[in-house]
């Protein structure tokens, strides 16, 4: 049982679990914001054109039983707005990440591979710090000749 609790503590304290928990909490708060946006702003504006608020659309079945399809339409609008907002956020994030990657690829290299031991070494090295081989790089010789 002690081993189980130790493993559980390690699992809970890992960063990705904490990130997921924070994401769920923020997602719940974000859902409330979008729901309020749809119910308090979008539906009244659409109600101006349709003459009635979506939430009030319902079909009376038997007695007091009603089918509230207007609330379902509101939920669909909530989902579509949430999906649109997430799409725009992810698109901006991906575009920024792509720019950063492109900048990193366009930057001149700062390292090279040793032709003898294949270790990564500084671009200006004339001797490999790993295998101590003398590096006779043609670019280095041309620059310093």
The first five atom37 places (N, CA, C, CB, O) and aatype in JSON, in Angstrom:
{
  "aatype": [20, 20, 20, 20, 20, 20, 20, 20, 20, 20, 20, 20, 20, 20, 20, 20, 20, 20, 20, 20, 20, 20, 20, 20, 20, 20, 20, 20, 20, 20, 20, 20, 20, 20, 20, 20, 20, 20, 20, 20, 20, 20, 20, 20, 20, 20, 20, 20, 20, 20, 20, 20, 20, 20, 20, 20, 20, 20, 20, 20, 20, 20, 20, 20, 20, 20, 20, 20, 20, 20, 20, 20, 20, 20, 20, 20, 20, 20, 20, 20, 20, 20, 20, 20, 20, 20, 20, 20, 20, 20, 20, 20, 20, 20, 20, 20, 20, 20, 20, 20, 20, 20, 20, 20, 20, 20, 20, 20, 20, 20, 20, 20, 20, 20, 20, 20, 20, 20, 20, 20, 20, 20, 20, 20, 20, 20, 20, 20, 20, 20, 20, 20, 20, 20, 20, 20, 20, 20, 20, 20, 20, 20, 20, 20, 20],
  "atom_mask": [
    [1, 1, 1, 1, 1],
    [1, 1, 1, 1, 1],
    [1, 1, 1, 1, 1],
    [1, 1, 1, 1, 1],
    [1, 1, 1, 1, 1],
    [1, 1, 1, 1, 1],
    [1, 1, 1, 1, 1],
    [1, 1, 1, 1, 1],
    [1, 1, 1, 1, 1],
    [1, 1, 1, 1, 1],
    [1, 1, 1, 1, 1],
    [1, 1, 1, 1, 1],
    [1, 1, 1, 1, 1],
    [1, 1, 1, 1, 1],
    [1, 1, 1, 1, 1],
    [1, 1, 1, 1, 1],
    [1, 1, 1, 1, 1],
    [1, 1, 1, 1, 1],
    [1, 1, 1, 1, 1],
    [1, 1, 1, 1, 1],
    [1, 1, 1, 1, 1],
    [1, 1, 1, 1, 1],
    [1, 1, 1, 1, 1],
    [1, 1, 1, 1, 1],
    [1, 1, 1, 1, 1],
    [1, 1, 1, 1, 1],
    [1, 1, 1, 1, 1],
    [1, 1, 1, 1, 1],
    [1, 1, 1, 1, 1],
    [1, 1, 1, 1, 1],
    [1, 1, 1, 1, 1],
    [1, 1, 1, 1, 1],
    [1, 1, 1, 1, 1],
    [1, 1, 1, 1, 1],
    [1, 1, 1, 1, 1],
    [1, 1, 1, 1, 1],
    [1, 1, 1, 1, 1],
    [1, 1, 1, 1, 1],
    [1, 1, 1, 1, 1],
    [1, 1, 1, 1, 1],
    [1, 1, 1, 1, 1],
    [1, 1, 1, 1, 1],
    [1, 1, 1, 1, 1],
    [1, 1, 1, 1, 1],
    [1, 1, 1, 1, 1],
    [1, 1, 1, 1, 1],
    [1, 1, 1, 1, 1],
    [1, 1, 1, 1, 1],
    [1, 1, 1, 1, 1],
    [1, 1, 1, 1, 1],
    [1, 1, 1, 1, 1],
    [1, 1, 1, 1, 1],
    [1, 1, 1, 1, 1],
    [1, 1, 1, 1, 1],
    [1, 1, 1, 1, 1],
    [1, 1, 1, 1, 1],
    [1, 1, 1, 1, 1],
    [1, 1, 1, 1, 1],
    [1, 1, 1, 1, 1],
    [1, 1, 1, 1, 1],
    [1, 1, 1, 1, 1],
    [1, 1, 1, 1, 1],
    [1, 1, 1, 1, 1],
    [1, 1, 1, 1, 1],
    [1, 1, 1, 1, 1],
    [1, 1, 1, 1, 1],
    [1, 1, 1, 1, 1],
    [1, 1, 1, 1, 1],
    [1, 1, 1, 1, 1],
    [1, 1, 1, 1, 1],
    [1, 1, 1, 1, 1],
    [1, 1, 1, 1, 1],
    [1, 1, 1, 1, 1],
    [1, 1, 1, 1, 1],
    [1, 1, 1, 1, 1],
    [1, 1, 1, 1, 1],
    [1, 1, 1, 1, 1],
    [1, 1, 1, 1, 1],
    [1, 1, 1, 1, 1],
    [1, 1, 1, 1, 1],
    [1, 1, 1, 1, 1],
    [1, 1, 1, 1, 1],
    [1, 1, 1, 1, 1],
    [1, 1, 1, 1, 1],
    [1, 1, 1, 1, 1],
    [1, 1, 1, 1, 1],
    [1, 1, 1, 1, 1],
    [1, 1, 1, 1, 1],
    [1, 1, 1, 1, 1],
    [1, 1, 1, 1, 1],
    [1, 1, 1, 1, 1],
    [1, 1, 1, 1, 1],
    [1, 1, 1, 1, 1],
    [1, 1, 1, 1, 1],
    [1, 1, 1, 1, 1],
    [1, 1, 1, 1, 1],
    [1, 1, 1, 1, 1],
    [1, 1, 1, 1, 1],
    [1, 1, 1, 1, 1],
    [1, 1, 1, 1, 1],
    [1, 1, 1, 1, 1],
    [1, 1, 1, 1, 1],
    [1, 1, 1, 1, 1],
    [1, 1, 1, 1, 1],
    [1, 1, 1, 1, 1],
    [1, 1, 1, 1, 1],
    [1, 1, 1, 1, 1],
    [1, 1, 1, 1, 1],
    [1, 1, 1, 1, 1],
    [1, 1, 1, 1, 1],
    [1, 1, 1, 1, 1],
    [1, 1, 1, 1, 1],
    [1, 1, 1, 1, 1],
    [1, 1, 1, 1, 1],
    [1, 1, 1, 1, 1],
    [1, 1, 1, 1, 1],
    [1, 1, 1, 1, 1],
    [1, 1, 1, 1, 1],
    [1, 1, 1, 1, 1],
    [1, 1, 1, 1, 1],
    [1, 1, 1, 1, 1],
    [1, 1, 1, 1, 1],
    [1, 1, 1, 1, 1],
    [1, 1, 1, 1, 1],
    [1, 1, 1, 1, 1],
    [1, 1, 1, 1, 1],
    [1, 1, 1, 1, 1],
    [1, 1, 1, 1, 1],
    [1, 1, 1, 1, 1],
    [1, 1, 1, 1, 1],
    [1, 1, 1, 1, 1],
    [1, 1, 1, 1, 1],
    [1, 1, 1, 1, 1],
    [1, 1, 1, 1, 1],
    [1, 1, 1, 1, 1],
    [1, 1, 1, 1, 1],
    [1, 1, 1, 1, 1],
    [1, 1, 1, 1, 1],
    [1, 1, 1, 1, 1],
    [1, 1, 1, 1, 1],
    [1, 1, 1, 1, 1],
    [1, 1, 1, 1, 1],
    [1, 1, 1, 1, 1],
    [1, 1, 1, 1, 1],
    [1, 1, 1, 1, 1]
  ],
  "atom_positions": [
    [[0.82, -1.19, 0.0], [0.0, 0.0, 0.0], [0.87, 1.26, 0.0], [-0.94, 0.0, 1.21], [0.53, 2.26, -0.64]],
    [[2.0, 1.21, 0.72], [2.89, 2.36, 0.77], [3.48, 2.62, -0.61], [4.01, 2.13, 1.8], [3.59, 3.78, -1.02]],
    [[3.86, 1.55, -1.32], [4.41, 1.69, -2.66], [3.36, 2.3, -3.6], [4.88, 0.31, -3.2], [3.69, 3.13, -4.45]],
    [[2.12, 1.88, -3.44], [1.02, 2.42, -4.26], [0.89, 3.92, -4.04], [-0.31, 1.71, -3.93], [0.76, 4.68, -5.01]],
    [[0.91, 4.35, -2.79], [0.78, 5.77, -2.47], [1.96, 6.58, -3.01], [0.65, 5.97, -0.95], [1.8, 7.71, -3.48]],
    [[3.17, 6.0, -2.94], [4.34, 6.67, -3.48], [4.21, 6.85, -4.98], [5.61, 5.88, -3.15], [4.49, 7.93, -5.5]],
    [[3.79, 5.81, -5.67], [3.6, 5.91, -7.12], [2.51, 6.92, -7.46], [3.25, 4.53, -7.71], [2.64, 7.67, -8.42]],
    [[1.45, 6.92, -6.66], [0.36, 7.87, -6.9], [0.85, 9.31, -6.72], [-0.81, 7.59, -5.95], [0.48, 10.18, -7.51]],
    [[1.66, 9.57, -5.7], [2.21, 10.91, -5.49], [3.08, 11.33, -6.66], [3.02, 10.96, -4.19], [3.0, 12.48, -7.1]],
    [[3.9, 10.42, -7.18], [4.72, 10.73, -8.35], [3.85, 11.05, -9.56], [5.66, 9.56, -8.67], [4.14, 11.99, -10.31]],
    [[2.79, 10.27, -9.74], [1.89, 10.48, -10.87], [1.21, 11.84, -10.78], [0.83, 9.38, -10.93], [1.15, 12.57, -11.77]],
    [[0.71, 12.18, -9.61], [0.0, 13.45, -9.42], [0.93, 14.64, -9.56], [-0.69, 13.47, -8.06], [0.52, 15.69, -10.07]],
    [[2.16, 14.51, -9.12], [3.07, 15.65, -9.12], [3.74, 15.86, -10.47], [4.11, 15.47, -8.06], [4.47, 16.84, -10.64]],
    [[3.52, 14.98, -11.43], [4.1, 15.19, -12.76], [3.48, 16.41, -13.4], [3.9, 13.95, -13.65], [2.31, 16.72, -13.18]],
    [[4.27, 17.09, -14.2], [3.82, 18.34, -14.82], [2.63, 18.17, -15.74], [4.94, 18.94, -15.58], [1.73, 19.01, -15.72]],
    [[2.59, 17.11, -16.55], [1.5, 16.99, -17.51], [0.15, 16.77, -16.83], [1.79, 15.86, -18.47], [-0.87, 17.21, -17.36]],
    [[0.12, 16.12, -15.69], [-1.13, 15.94, -14.96], [-1.61, 17.28, -14.41], [-0.96, 14.92, -13.82], [-2.8, 17.6, -14.47]],
    [[-0.68, 18.06, -13.88], [-1.03, 19.38, -13.35], [-1.49, 20.29, -14.49], [0.17, 20.0, -12.59], [-2.46, 21.03, -14.33]],
    [[-0.8, 20.25, -15.62], [-1.21, 21.06, -16.77], [-2.61, 20.68, -17.23], [-0.21, 20.88, -17.93], [-3.42, 21.56, -17.55]],
    [[-2.9, 19.39, -17.25], [-4.22, 18.93, -17.66], [-5.29, 19.44, -16.68], [-4.25, 17.39, -17.74], [-6.35, 19.89, -17.1]],
    [[-5.01, 19.37, -15.39], [-5.97, 19.83, -14.39], [-6.23, 21.33, -14.55], [-5.46, 19.53, -12.97], [-7.38, 21.77, -14.48]],
    [[-5.19, 22.09, -14.75], [-5.34, 23.53, -14.95], [-6.13, 23.81, -16.23], [-3.96, 24.23, -15.02], [-6.99, 24.69, -16.25]],
    [[-5.85, 23.04, -17.29], [-6.58, 23.2, -18.55], [-8.06, 22.91, -18.39], [-6.01, 22.29, -19.6], [-8.9, 23.61, -18.97]],
    [[-8.39, 21.91, -17.6], [-9.8, 21.56, -17.38], [-10.5, 22.68, -16.6], [-9.93, 20.22, -16.63], [-11.63, 23.05, -16.92]],
    [[-9.83, 23.21, -15.6], [-10.43, 24.29, -14.8], [-10.63, 25.53, -15.66], [-9.54, 24.62, -13.59], [-11.7, 26.15, -15.61]],
    [[-9.62, 25.9, -16.43], [-9.75, 27.07, -17.3], [-10.79, 26.82, -18.38], [-8.38, 27.43, -17.94], [-11.54, 27.72, -18.74]],
    [[-10.84, 25.59, -18.89], [-11.85, 25.25, -19.89], [-13.26, 25.39, -19.35], [-11.65, 23.84, -20.38], [-14.15, 25.86, -20.05]],
    [[-13.47, 24.99, -18.1], [-14.78, 25.15, -17.47], [-15.16, 26.62, -17.34], [-14.8, 24.49, -16.1], [-16.3, 27.0, -17.6]],
    [[-14.2, 27.43, -16.93], [-14.46, 28.86, -16.81], [-14.72, 29.47, -18.19], [-13.28, 29.58, -16.13], [-15.6, 30.33, -18.34]],
    [[-13.97, 29.03, -19.17], [-14.13, 29.53, -20.54], [-15.51, 29.13, -21.09], [-13.01, 28.99, -21.46], [-16.14, 29.91, -21.8]],
    [[-15.96, 27.93, -20.75], [-17.29, 27.48, -21.17], [-18.37, 28.39, -20.6], [-17.53, 26.02, -20.74], [-19.33, 28.73, -21.3]],
    [[-18.22, 28.78, -19.34], [-19.19, 29.69, -18.74], [-19.2, 31.04, -19.45], [-18.88, 29.89, -17.25], [-20.27, 31.64, -19.64]],
    [[-18.04, 31.52, -19.84], [-17.96, 32.8, -20.56], [-18.66, 32.69, -21.91], [-16.48, 33.21, -20.76], [-19.44, 33.57, -22.27]],
    [[-18.39, 31.62, -22.65], [-19.03, 31.45, -23.96], [-20.53, 31.27, -23.81], [-18.42, 30.24, -24.7], [-21.31, 31.83, -24.58]],
    [[-20.95, 30.49, -22.81], [-22.39, 30.3, -22.59], [-23.07, 31.63, -22.28], [-22.63, 29.31, -21.43], [-24.16, 31.91, -22.8]],
    [[-22.45, 32.44, -21.46], [-23.01, 33.76, -21.15], [-23.03, 34.64, -22.39], [-22.21, 34.44, -20.03], [-23.99, 35.37, -22.62]],
    [[-21.98, 34.58, -23.19], [-21.9, 35.36, -24.42], [-23.05, 35.01, -25.35], [-20.55, 35.12, -25.13], [-23.7, 35.9, -25.91]],
    [[-23.31, 33.72, -25.51], [-24.39, 33.29, -26.4], [-25.75, 33.66, -25.81], [-24.32, 31.77, -26.64], [-26.6, 34.22, -26.51]],
    [[-25.95, 33.35, -24.53], [-27.26, 33.58, -23.92], [-27.58, 35.06, -23.74], [-27.34, 32.88, -22.57], [-28.72, 35.47, -23.91]],
    [[-26.57, 35.86, -23.4], [-26.84, 37.25, -23.05], [-26.58, 38.25, -24.18], [-26.0, 37.62, -21.88], [-27.07, 39.38, -24.12]],
    [[-25.83, 37.84, -25.2], [-25.52, 38.77, -26.28], [-26.02, 38.26, -27.63], [-24.0, 39.02, -26.34], [-26.76, 38.96, -28.32]],
    [[-25.62, 37.06, -28.02], [-25.98, 36.53, -29.34], [-27.48, 36.28, -29.45], [-25.21, 35.23, -29.62], [-28.11, 36.74, -30.41]],
    [[-28.06, 35.56, -28.5], [-29.49, 35.24, -28.58], [-30.38, 36.48, -28.62], [-29.88, 34.38, -27.41], [-31.31, 36.52, -29.43]],
    [[-30.15, 37.5, -27.79], [-30.99, 38.71, -27.91], [-30.84, 39.4, -29.26], [-30.65, 39.69, -26.79], [-31.82, 39.92, -29.81]],
    [[-29.62, 39.41, -29.81], [-29.43, 40.03, -31.13], [-30.18, 39.23, -32.19], [-27.92, 40.12, -31.48], [-30.86, 39.8, -33.03]],
    [[-30.04, 37.9, -32.14], [-30.79, 37.07, -33.09], [-32.29, 37.18, -32.85], [-30.34, 35.6, -32.97], [-33.08, 37.06, -33.79]],
    [[-32.68, 37.41, -31.62], [-34.09, 37.59, -31.29], [-34.68, 38.82, -31.92], [-34.26, 37.65, -29.81], [-35.88, 38.87, -32.19]],
    [[-33.85, 39.84, -32.17], [-34.33, 41.04, -32.85], [-34.81, 40.7, -34.26], [-33.23, 42.11, -32.92], [-35.8, 41.26, -34.74]],
    [[-34.1, 39.78, -34.91], [-34.46, 39.41, -36.28], [-35.57, 38.37, -36.31], [-33.23, 38.88, -37.01], [-36.41, 38.4, -37.21]],
    [[-35.58, 37.45, -35.36], [-36.59, 36.39, -35.34], [-37.78, 36.73, -34.48], [-35.97, 35.12, -34.86], [-38.8, 36.04, -34.55]],
    [[-37.68, 37.76, -33.67], [-38.8, 38.18, -32.84], [-38.89, 37.45, -31.51], [-40.05, 37.99, -33.58], [-39.71, 37.82, -30.67]],
    [[-38.06, 36.4, -31.3], [-38.12, 35.66, -30.04], [-36.72, 35.12, -29.73], [-39.16, 34.5, -30.13], [-35.93, 34.86, -30.64]],
    [[-36.45, 34.95, -28.47], [-35.18, 34.4, -28.02], [-35.17, 32.88, -28.24], [-34.94, 34.73, -26.52], [-36.18, 32.22, -28.0]],
    [[-34.05, 32.33, -28.7], [-33.95, 30.88, -28.94], [-34.32, 30.06, -27.71], [-32.53, 30.53, -29.39], [-34.98, 29.03, -27.82]],
    [[-33.9, 30.52, -26.55], [-34.16, 29.76, -25.32], [-35.64, 29.54, -25.08], [-33.55, 30.48, -24.13], [-36.03, 28.59, -24.39]],
    [[-36.45, 30.39, -25.63], [-37.88, 30.29, -25.39], [-38.6, 29.39, -26.4], [-38.5, 31.67, -25.42], [-39.79, 29.11, -26.24]],
    [[-37.92, 28.93, -27.4], [-38.53, 28.07, -28.41], [-38.76, 26.69, -27.8], [-37.65, 27.97, -29.69], [-37.83, 26.06, -27.29]],
    [[-39.99, 26.24, -27.85], [-40.32, 24.93, -27.3], [-41.56, 24.38, -27.99], [-40.54, 25.03, -25.77], [-42.35, 25.11, -28.58]],
    [[-41.7, 23.08, -27.88], [-42.84, 22.39, -28.46], [-43.57, 21.68, -27.33], [-42.4, 21.37, -29.58], [-42.98, 20.87, -26.62]],
    [[-44.84, 22.0, -27.15], [-45.64, 21.37, -26.09], [-46.11, 20.0, -26.57], [-46.87, 22.26, -25.71], [-46.73, 19.88, -27.62]],
    [[-45.78, 18.98, -25.78], [-46.18, 17.62, -26.15], [-47.47, 17.26, -25.42], [-45.06, 16.6, -25.8], [-48.55, 17.63, -25.89]],
    [[-47.42, 16.56, -24.34], [-48.59, 16.17, -23.57], [-48.59, 16.87, -22.22], [-48.64, 14.64, -23.38], [-47.62, 16.76, -21.47]],
    [[-49.64, 17.57, -21.91], [-49.75, 18.22, -20.61], [-48.65, 19.24, -20.4], [-49.72, 17.19, -19.5], [-48.5, 20.18, -21.18]],
    [[-47.87, 19.05, -19.32], [-46.76, 19.97, -19.0], [-45.44, 19.56, -19.65], [-46.58, 20.05, -17.51], [-44.42, 20.21, -19.42]],
    [[-45.45, 18.51, -20.44], [-44.22, 18.03, -21.07], [-43.92, 18.89, -22.3], [-44.34, 16.52, -21.48], [-44.75, 19.04, -23.19]],
    [[-42.71, 19.46, -22.3], [-42.3, 20.3, -23.44], [-40.98, 19.81, -23.99], [-42.19, 21.78, -23.02], [-40.16, 19.23, -23.28]],
    [[-40.79, 20.05, -25.26], [-39.54, 19.75, -25.94], [-38.85, 21.09, -26.17], [-39.77, 18.96, -27.3], [-39.27, 21.86, -27.04]],
    [[-37.79, 21.37, -25.41], [-37.12, 22.67, -25.44], [-36.02, 22.67, -26.5], [-36.52, 23.01, -24.06], [-34.83, 22.65, -26.18]],
    [[-36.41, 22.7, -27.76], [-35.42, 22.67, -28.84], [-34.66, 23.98, -28.96], [-36.09, 22.34, -30.17], [-33.58, 24.01, -29.55]],
    [[-35.19, 25.06, -28.42], [-34.49, 26.34, -28.42], [-33.23, 26.28, -27.56], [-35.41, 27.45, -27.93], [-32.2, 26.85, -27.92]],
    [[-33.32, 25.59, -26.43], [-32.14, 25.43, -25.57], [-31.09, 24.56, -26.27], [-32.53, 24.8, -24.21], [-29.88, 24.77, -26.1]],
    [[-31.56, 23.58, -27.05], [-30.62, 22.76, -27.82], [-29.93, 23.61, -28.87], [-31.35, 21.57, -28.47], [-28.72, 23.47, -29.07]],
    [[-30.66, 24.48, -29.56], [-30.04, 25.37, -30.54], [-29.02, 26.29, -29.88], [-31.11, 26.22, -31.26], [-27.97, 26.56, -30.45]],
    [[-29.32, 26.75, -28.67], [-28.37, 27.57, -27.92], [-27.1, 26.79, -27.61], [-29.01, 28.08, -26.62], [-25.99, 27.32, -27.7]],
    [[-27.25, 25.52, -27.24], [-26.09, 24.68, -26.96], [-25.25, 24.47, -28.22], [-26.53, 23.32, -26.39], [-24.03, 24.45, -28.16]],
    [[-25.93, 24.31, -29.37], [-25.21, 24.15, -30.64], [-24.44, 25.43, -30.97], [-26.18, 23.8, -31.79], [-23.29, 25.37, -31.41]],
    [[-25.07, 26.57, -30.76], [-24.39, 27.85, -31.0], [-23.21, 28.0, -30.05], [-25.37, 29.05, -30.83], [-22.14, 28.45, -30.46]],
    [[-23.37, 27.62, -28.78], [-22.26, 27.63, -27.82], [-21.09, 26.81, -28.34], [-22.71, 27.09, -26.44], [-19.95, 27.26, -28.33]],
    [[-21.4, 25.6, -28.8], [-20.36, 24.71, -29.31], [-19.65, 25.32, -30.51], [-20.95, 23.35, -29.69], [-18.42, 25.31, -30.58]],
    [[-20.41, 25.86, -31.46], [-19.79, 26.43, -32.66], [-18.92, 27.63, -32.34], [-20.86, 26.83, -33.66], [-17.84, 27.79, -32.92]],
    [[-19.37, 28.48, -31.43], [-18.55, 29.63, -31.04], [-17.3, 29.16, -30.31], [-19.36, 30.61, -30.15], [-16.21, 29.68, -30.56]],
    [[-17.44, 28.19, -29.41], [-16.28, 27.64, -28.69], [-15.28, 27.04, -29.69], [-16.73, 26.56, -27.67], [-14.08, 27.28, -29.57]],
    [[-15.78, 26.28, -30.65], [-14.9, 25.68, -31.65], [-14.21, 26.75, -32.48], [-15.69, 24.73, -32.55], [-13.02, 26.62, -32.79]],
    [[-14.94, 27.8, -32.85], [-14.35, 28.89, -33.64], [-13.25, 29.6, -32.85], [-15.43, 29.9, -34.05], [-12.17, 29.87, -33.38]],
    [[-13.52, 29.9, -31.59], [-12.52, 30.59, -30.75], [-11.28, 29.71, -30.58], [-13.12, 30.95, -29.36], [-10.15, 30.19, -30.71]],
    [[-11.47, 28.43, -30.29], [-10.33, 27.53, -30.15], [-9.55, 27.4, -31.46], [-10.79, 26.15, -29.68], [-8.32, 27.35, -31.45]],
    [[-10.27, 27.35, -32.59], [-9.61, 27.28, -33.89], [-8.73, 28.49, -34.12], [-10.65, 27.16, -35.01], [-7.59, 28.37, -34.56]],
    [[-9.27, 29.68, -33.82], [-8.5, 30.92, -34.02], [-7.28, 30.95, -33.1], [-9.4, 32.15, -33.77], [-6.2, 31.35, -33.53]],
    [[-7.45, 30.54, -31.84], [-6.33, 30.52, -30.9], [-5.25, 29.55, -31.36], [-6.81, 30.15, -29.48], [-4.07, 29.88, -31.37]],
    [[-5.66, 28.33, -31.75], [-4.68, 27.34, -32.2], [-4.01, 27.76, -33.5], [-5.34, 25.99, -32.38], [-2.82, 27.5, -33.69]],
    [[-4.76, 28.4, -34.39], [-4.17, 28.86, -35.64], [-3.1, 29.91, -35.37], [-5.26, 29.43, -36.58], [-2.03, 29.88, -35.97]],
    [[-3.39, 30.84, -34.46], [-2.4, 31.87, -34.09], [-1.19, 31.23, -33.42], [-3.04, 32.92, -33.16], [-0.05, 31.61, -33.7]],
    [[-1.43, 30.26, -32.54], [-0.33, 29.58, -31.86], [0.55, 28.83, -32.87], [-0.89, 28.6, -30.8], [1.77, 28.92, -32.8]],
    [[-0.07, 28.11, -33.79], [0.7, 27.37, -34.79], [1.48, 28.29, -35.7], [-0.23, 26.49, -35.62], [2.61, 27.99, -36.08]],
    [[0.89, 29.43, -36.07], [1.58, 30.39, -36.92], [2.81, 30.96, -36.2], [0.63, 31.52, -37.34], [3.87, 31.11, -36.81]],
    [[2.66, 31.28, -34.92], [3.78, 31.78, -34.13], [4.87, 30.73, -34.0], [3.31, 32.23, -32.74], [6.05, 31.03, -34.15]],
    [[4.47, 29.49, -33.71], [5.44, 28.39, -33.58], [6.16, 28.17, -34.9], [4.75, 27.1, -33.12], [7.36, 27.89, -34.91]],
    [[5.44, 28.28, -36.01], [6.05, 28.09, -37.33], [7.06, 29.19, -37.62], [4.97, 28.05, -38.43], [8.13, 28.93, -38.19]],
    [[6.74, 30.44, -37.24], [7.68, 31.54, -37.44], [8.95, 31.32, -36.62], [7.04, 32.88, -37.06], [10.06, 31.53, -37.11]],
    [[8.78, 30.89, -35.36], [9.94, 30.64, -34.52], [10.79, 29.52, -35.07], [9.5, 30.32, -33.09], [12.02, 29.59, -35.03]],
    [[10.15, 28.47, -35.58], [10.9, 27.36, -36.16], [11.64, 27.81, -37.41], [9.96, 26.2, -36.51], [12.8, 27.45, -37.61]],
    [[10.98, 28.61, -38.24], [11.61, 29.12, -39.45], [12.81, 30.0, -39.11], [10.59, 29.91, -40.3], [13.84, 29.92, -39.78]],
    [[12.67, 30.84, -38.07], [13.79, 31.69, -37.64], [14.95, 30.85, -37.15], [13.34, 32.66, -36.55], [16.11, 31.17, -37.42]],
    [[14.65, 29.77, -36.43], [15.7, 28.9, -35.93], [16.41, 28.2, -37.09], [15.13, 27.86, -34.95], [17.62, 28.0, -37.04]],
    [[15.66, 27.83, -38.13], [16.27, 27.16, -39.28], [17.07, 28.13, -40.13], [15.2, 26.5, -40.13], [18.07, 27.74, -40.73]],
    [[16.65, 29.41, -40.19], [17.35, 30.4, -40.98], [18.63, 30.9, -40.31], [16.45, 31.56, -41.26], [19.5, 31.46, -40.97]],
    [[18.74, 30.69, -39.01], [19.93, 31.14, -38.29], [21.14, 30.32, -38.72], [19.72, 31.03, -36.75], [21.01, 29.13, -39.0]],
    [[22.31, 30.96, -38.79], [23.49, 30.2, -39.18], [23.81, 29.12, -38.13], [24.7, 31.13, -39.36], [23.57, 29.32, -36.94]],
    [[24.35, 28.01, -38.57], [24.63, 26.93, -37.62], [25.72, 27.34, -36.63], [25.06, 25.65, -38.37], [26.64, 28.08, -36.97]],
    [[25.6, 26.84, -35.4], [26.58, 27.13, -34.37], [27.38, 25.89, -34.0], [25.9, 27.71, -33.13], [28.33, 25.96, -33.22]],
    [[27.0, 24.74, -34.56], [27.71, 23.5, -34.29], [27.95, 22.74, -35.59], [26.92, 22.62, -33.28], [27.34, 23.03, -36.62]],
    [[28.85, 21.77, -35.5], [29.12, 20.87, -36.63], [29.45, 19.51, -36.06], [30.27, 21.4, -37.54], [29.66, 19.37, -34.86]],
    [[29.5, 18.51, -36.92], [29.83, 17.15, -36.51], [31.3, 16.88, -36.76], [28.94, 16.11, -37.26], [31.85, 17.27, -37.8]],
    [[31.93, 16.22, -35.81], [33.31, 15.78, -36.01], [33.28, 14.66, -37.04], [33.97, 15.3, -34.65], [32.5, 13.71, -36.89]],
    [[34.1, 14.73, -38.09], [34.08, 13.69, -39.11], [34.62, 12.35, -38.62], [34.87, 14.15, -40.31], [34.43, 11.33, -39.28]],
    [[35.3, 12.34, -37.48], [35.91, 11.11, -36.98], [35.01, 10.4, -35.96], [37.26, 11.42, -36.37], [34.72, 9.22, -36.11]],
    [[34.58, 11.13, -34.92], [33.79, 10.48, -33.87], [32.31, 10.83, -33.94], [34.32, 10.86, -32.5], [31.51, 10.3, -33.17]],
    [[31.93, 11.72, -34.86], [30.54, 12.13, -35.09], [29.92, 12.87, -33.91], [29.71, 10.92, -35.4], [28.69, 12.95, -33.82]],
    [[30.72, 13.42, -33.0], [30.21, 14.22, -31.89], [29.84, 15.61, -32.39], [31.26, 14.32, -30.75], [30.38, 16.08, -33.4]],
    [[28.93, 16.25, -31.7], [28.57, 17.62, -32.03], [29.54, 18.54, -31.32], [27.1, 17.94, -31.62], [29.75, 18.44, -30.12]],
    [[30.13, 19.44, -32.1], [31.14, 20.35, -31.56], [30.87, 21.77, -32.04], [32.58, 19.91, -31.97], [30.06, 21.98, -32.95]],
    [[31.53, 22.73, -31.43], [31.38, 24.13, -31.81], [31.85, 24.32, -33.25], [32.17, 25.04, -30.86], [32.78, 23.66, -33.7]],
    [[31.21, 25.24, -33.95], [31.5, 25.48, -35.37], [32.93, 25.99, -35.57], [30.51, 26.47, -35.95], [33.52, 25.74, -36.62]],
    [[33.48, 26.69, -34.59], [34.82, 27.26, -34.74], [35.93, 26.34, -34.24], [34.9, 28.56, -34.0], [37.1, 26.71, -34.3]],
    [[35.59, 25.16, -33.76], [36.6, 24.25, -33.2], [37.56, 23.78, -34.29], [35.93, 23.04, -32.53], [37.15, 23.45, -35.4]],
    [[38.84, 23.76, -33.94], [39.85, 23.24, -34.86], [40.33, 21.87, -34.41], [41.03, 24.2, -34.95], [41.04, 21.17, -35.15]],
    [[39.94, 21.48, -33.21], [40.27, 20.17, -32.67], [39.04, 19.65, -31.93], [41.53, 20.23, -31.73], [38.4, 20.4, -31.18]],
    [[38.7, 18.39, -32.12], [37.54, 17.81, -31.48], [37.83, 17.61, -29.98], [37.15, 16.47, -32.15], [38.83, 16.99, -29.64]],
    [[36.97, 18.13, -29.1], [37.21, 17.95, -27.67], [36.94, 16.52, -27.19], [36.35, 18.91, -26.88], [37.34, 16.15, -26.09]],
    [[36.27, 15.71, -28.01], [35.94, 14.35, -27.62], [37.02, 13.34, -28.03], [34.6, 13.95, -28.22], [37.46, 12.53, -27.22]],
    [[37.43, 13.41, -29.3], [38.41, 12.43, -29.78], [39.78, 13.07, -30.03], [37.91, 11.76, -31.06], [40.72, 12.37, -30.42]],
    [[39.89, 14.37, -29.83], [41.11, 15.18, -29.99], [41.68, 15.15, -31.4], [42.16, 14.7, -29.02], [42.87, 15.42, -31.59]],
    [[40.87, 14.82, -32.39], [41.33, 14.83, -33.78], [41.46, 16.26, -34.26], [40.37, 14.03, -34.7], [40.67, 17.13, -33.89]],
    [[42.46, 16.5, -35.09], [42.62, 17.81, -35.7], [41.62, 17.9, -36.85], [44.09, 18.05, -36.2], [41.57, 17.02, -37.71]],
    [[40.84, 18.96, -36.84], [39.8, 19.13, -37.85], [40.32, 20.02, -38.96], [38.51, 19.71, -37.23], [40.56, 21.21, -38.74]],
    [[40.48, 19.47, -40.11], [40.95, 20.24, -41.26], [39.76, 20.58, -42.12], [42.03, 19.45, -42.07], [39.54, 19.97, -43.17]],
    [[39.01, 21.55, -41.68], [37.81, 21.98, -42.38], [38.22, 22.94, -43.47], [36.79, 22.64, -41.4], [38.95, 23.9, -43.21]],
    [[37.77, 22.71, -44.68], [38.16, 23.55, -45.81], [37.71, 25.0, -45.61], [37.59, 23.0, -47.12], [38.42, 25.92, -46.0]],
    [[36.54, 25.2, -45.02], [36.07, 26.55, -44.77], [36.96, 27.24, -43.75], [34.6, 26.54, -44.29], [37.25, 28.43, -43.88]],
    [[37.39, 26.51, -42.74], [38.26, 27.07, -41.72], [39.63, 27.42, -42.34], [38.43, 26.08, -40.55], [40.19, 28.48, -42.05]],
    [[40.14, 26.55, -43.17], [41.45, 26.8, -43.79], [41.35, 27.98, -44.74], [41.94, 25.54, -44.55], [42.27, 28.81, -44.79]],
    [[40.24, 28.08, -45.49], [40.07, 29.18, -46.44], [39.97, 30.52, -45.71], [38.83, 28.95, -47.3], [40.51, 31.52, -46.19]],
    [[39.3, 30.57, -44.57], [39.14, 31.8, -43.83], [40.44, 32.25, -43.18], [38.08, 31.63, -42.78], [40.69, 33.45, -43.07]],
    [[41.26, 31.33, -42.77], [42.47, 31.67, -42.01], [43.75, 31.51, -42.83], [42.56, 30.83, -40.77], [44.83, 31.48, -42.25]],
    [[43.65, 31.4, -44.11], [44.86, 31.21, -44.94], [45.5, 32.53, -45.27], [44.52, 30.47, -46.22], [46.52, 32.57, -45.95]]
  ]
}
